Amino acid sequence: MSTVSVVILGAGTMGTNIALDLARAGYRPQVAEVDAEQRNRSREYARAGARFMHSNGLTDVNGEKLAERVTYAESPEQALPTAEWVIEVVPEDLAVKHRVLAEAEKLAPPTAVISSNTSSILPSKLAAAMQHPERFLATHFWNPAHLLPLVEVVPHAGTKQEVIDRVVKLLADAGKHPILLKREIAGFLGNRLAFALQREAMDLVAQGVATPEDIDAVAALGFGRRMPISGIFGTADLGGLDVYRAICDELFPELCSDRAAPAKLRELVEQGKLGVKSGAGWRIYSTAEIEKLQQALSEELVRHAQRDQADQTRGAAAQHTMILDSRNDASLRRMKQGQG
Ligand SMILES: NC(=O)c1ccc[n+]([C@@H]2O[C@H](COP(=O)([O-])OP(=O)(O)OC[C@H]3O[C@@H](n4cnc5c(N)ncnc54)[C@H](O)[C@@H]3O)[C@@H](O)[C@H]2O)c1
C-alpha cells in the first residue's frame, strides 16, 4: 500500500478513472469535487469500475474494498493541506484551470508536486498563473485511465528536474507507463499522431476515394494489426528505410495539409451528428451496434490490461504490448551515443 497522499481535483470521467487506477495500484486517493451530484455519480461509477476490475482479474482486492480506497472531499480546501501529489482534472478551460491551480499551490504544502491532466493546453500556459511553476508539469492519462497504461509526462521549460523525476517514479510505481517528452509541444505525442491520421482519413472521404467504413477496415485489417507490436519506427525498420525514403518522396507532396477542421466534419457537427452519443456521426448506429462496439472495445482493452498485469506480477518490466520497450537496451545505447 502506498503512503503517498494523492489528491485529485475533479471527479468527472477522467478524475474518477484516475482515482480507480491509483486505488488499484495501492494508493488511497482523495478526490475533491465541487458538484455534489457529480460526487455521487463518481462514487457509483468507481464502485462499478472496481467490481469490473476485480471480476476481470485486474486486482485481487474485492470491488467494495477497492472502491473504499477512494475518498471524496467537497472542495479542494478540505483535501489539499495534506497532499504530496496533486492531479488537476477539471474541465479543459484555461480560466478554470488557472483558478484551480492557483488555489492548489496556495493550499497544498510547498513540497507537493502539482500536475495537470490537460489534453491540449501547453503546460507553460497553465503555469503562467502560478507563483511556483517549478513544481508543475502535465501528466496526460489516456481514457479509460484504469485500462490504458500510457501517461504522457510533459514538463515546461521551468519545471525542476527533481519534480520530473519524482512524478515519473510515482507513475511507474503505480504500474503506469510514463513517456517523458523532451519539451512541450501542442497535442503532446499521442494526439499529434492520432490527428495526423484523422486529417488524412477525413480528406480521403472528402475526395471521394473511400467510405469511412472502408478506411476503418484498412486501419483494422492492415497497418493497425502491426501497430501494437512494432509501432511506427519499428515497422519502418522492418520494412526497410530505403523503401520508406522512396515512399516519403513520392507521397508527402500528396498528403493533406489542411490547417483547420474540414468542411464535412463541421457539417456533421452542425447537423447534430456527434457520433454514438447522438446515434450518428461518420456512420449511423443502432443501439445494438453501439453496445456491440463498446463491449468489443472494452474486452480488447481488458485483454491487454490482463497481459500488463501478468507482466507486473511476474516482476518483469511492464512491456505492455510493445515488444521493443521504450526503455530497452538499444534506446539506452542510442541515448548514451547522444543520438536521441
Ligand atoms: N475525457 C477524456 O477522454 C479525456 C482524456 C484525457 C484527458 N482529458 C482531460 O482531463 C480533464 C478532465 O476531463 P473530463 O473529461 O474528466 O471532464 P469532466 O467535465 O467529465 O470532469 C471535470 C470535473 O471537474 C469538476 N470541477 C470543476 N471545477 C472544479 C474545482 N474547482 N474543484 C474540483 N472539481 C471541479 C467538474 O464538476 C467536473 O465533475 C480535461 O483537462 C480533459 O482535457 C480528458
The ligand as an ORCA input file, in Angstrom:
! r2SCAN-3c Opt
* xyz 0 1
  N     -12.494     12.722    -21.317
  C     -11.407     12.291    -21.921
  O     -11.448     11.377    -22.763
  C     -10.062     12.857    -21.556
  C      -8.896     12.150    -21.864
  C      -7.639     12.660    -21.477
  C      -7.572     13.887    -20.826
  N      -8.726     14.572    -20.549
  C      -8.597     15.854    -19.835
  O      -8.932     15.641    -18.451
  C      -9.547     16.820    -17.918
  C     -10.919     16.497    -17.371
  O     -11.701     15.922    -18.395
  P     -13.048     15.124    -18.067
  O     -13.467     14.518    -19.345
  O     -12.859     14.267    -16.866
  O     -14.016     16.367    -17.718
  P     -15.384     16.326    -16.883
  O     -16.121     17.545    -17.286
  O     -16.024     14.981    -17.020
  O     -14.893     16.480    -15.353
  C     -14.388     17.653    -14.779
  C     -14.884     17.724    -13.335
  O     -14.216     18.773    -12.658
  C     -15.149     19.327    -11.728
  N     -14.675     20.644    -11.274
  C     -14.801     21.843    -11.873
  N     -14.217     22.810    -11.121
  C     -13.715     22.210    -10.011
  C     -12.992     22.667     -8.865
  N     -12.699     23.950     -8.710
  N     -12.628     21.751     -7.939
  C     -12.930     20.441     -8.088
  N     -13.638     19.946     -9.131
  C     -14.011     20.824    -10.095
  C     -16.460     19.354    -12.503
  O     -17.565     19.479    -11.637
  C     -16.397     18.008    -13.235
  O     -17.008     16.977    -12.496
  C      -9.559     17.837    -19.050
  O      -8.418     18.637    -18.958
  C      -9.518     16.964    -20.288
  O      -8.993     17.635    -21.419
  C      -9.963     14.091    -20.876
*
